[in-house]
Amino acid sequence: MRRLLLALELRRWRAAGRRPVLWWRDDDAREDTPALRRLIALSVATSAPLTVAAIPDGDREGLAPLLAAAPGVTLVQHGVDHRNRRAEGGSGEFAAETGVEEITEALQTGWARLAILPGAVKAFVPPWNFVHPALPEALSRAGYAAWSAWAERRPAGALARIDAHLDLLRWGGGARFRGEGAFAGRFTRLLAERRQAGDWAAPIGLLTHHLDHDEAAWAFLERFLARRDLDWRGLPDLLAEG
Ligand SMILES: [Zn+2]
């Protein structure tokens, strides 16, 4: 049923002469792993541009050759060390009392470790998509070009922000493939929201976590990336369009 509703929604887009704009963000890379190689190979095979959000405390030297061999892959910064410092209300790297100066300094230290890698773009993805109240100001002070969190269609603010919206996985009770029906249901809602707002070009961000994919997730991802009725864009292209 949900797949049928998705097909109907996509028919409305076609009737309007529009193609949904998608971009792809993958979180939690730290080092060269078989799963990361598989992910990058999938991007190359499907020509879907990939943004790898990497945690800066990992093995940079190991990542460099992988990225150099895949020029379509963009590298951005995923947090500073991906450790939870919040006492309550969900996970986040920065405690409530942490100030803008301290956050700015932590961001800069992390970025300095990633900046030399092939495909690096100075953009930031907060772990758990947690937006500390001082984070936008700290990102501006530290000179980031953009950032990405969760679920907003056209986030306001001084700094460009392009979110992810569509999670390949479900997390309760252990990470696993979300399921084709649930994925289609969410995708349909995101498409309908953009169509109804006349905001056809607002990108929809696919979110993956290569270290947590089961085989069902990999198989579905491969089919989804290969769809030719979607307009896959890289993060640098979206930023250049402003
Ligand atoms: Zn993460």
Residues whose N, C-alpha, C, O or C-beta is under 5 A from the ligand:
A	BS01	ZN	D27 D28 P127 W128
